[in-house]
Amino acid sequence: MPSVAVKVSGDLASAAKEAAGWADRSQAGQIEHWARLGAGIESHLSAKQVKALKTGPESEVEKAAVAEAL
């Protein structure tokens, strides 16, 4: 598959570069890895659960539901 240039934040690029070092991946490979994980996780969660992962659960019940789904 041909590659495509995508802009990401400097913070994400830095975090990916650091994680790639210990994970034995390239920086781009690390970002692809995170994207695949996110896509896989998101396909098993409701919109409310995805929001809870991004912003933090609003209650212990919501936290438990997200943890169980994962």
C-alpha positions in Angstrom: 0.0 0.0 0.0 1.4 3.4 -0.9 2.2 5.8 2.0 0.5 9.1 2.5 1.8 12.1 4.4 -0.3 13.1 7.4 0.3 16.0 9.8 0.3 15.2 13.5 1.0 17.4 16.5 4.5 17.8 17.7 3.6 16.2 21.0 2.3 13.1 19.4 5.3 12.9 17.1 7.6 13.2 20.2 5.7 10.6 22.2 5.8 8.2 19.2 9.5 8.7 18.7 10.1 7.9 22.4 7.8 4.8 22.4 9.2 3.6 19.1 12.7 3.3 20.6 11.7 0.8 23.3 9.1 -0.9 21.1 11.6 -1.5 18.2 9.4 0.3 15.7 9.9 3.3 13.5 8.2 6.6 14.6 5.6 6.1 11.8 5.2 2.5 12.7 4.4 3.5 16.3 1.8 5.9 15.2 0.3 3.2 12.9 0.3 0.8 15.9 -1.6 3.3 18.1 -4.1 4.0 15.3 -4.8 0.3 14.8 -5.2 -0.2 18.6 -7.6 2.8 18.7 -9.6 1.6 15.8 -9.9 -1.9 17.3 -10.9 -0.6 20.7 -13.4 2.0 19.3 -15.2 -0.7 17.4 -16.1 -2.4 20.7 -17.2 0.6 22.7 -20.3 2.9 22.6 -19.9 6.6 21.9 -20.3 7.3 25.6 -17.5 4.8 26.5 -15.2 6.4 23.9 -15.9 9.8 25.4 -15.2 8.4 28.9 -11.8 7.1 27.7 -11.0 10.6 26.2 -12.2 12.7 29.1 -12.3 10.4 32.0 -15.4 8.5 33.3 -18.1 10.5 35.0 -18.8 7.8 37.5 -17.4 4.5 38.9 -20.2 2.7 37.1 -19.0 4.2 33.8 -15.4 3.4 34.6 -16.3 -0.2 35.3 -18.2 -0.5 32.1 -15.3 0.8 30.0 -12.9 -1.5 31.8 -15.2 -4.5 31.2 -15.5 -3.6 27.5 -11.8 -3.5 27.2 
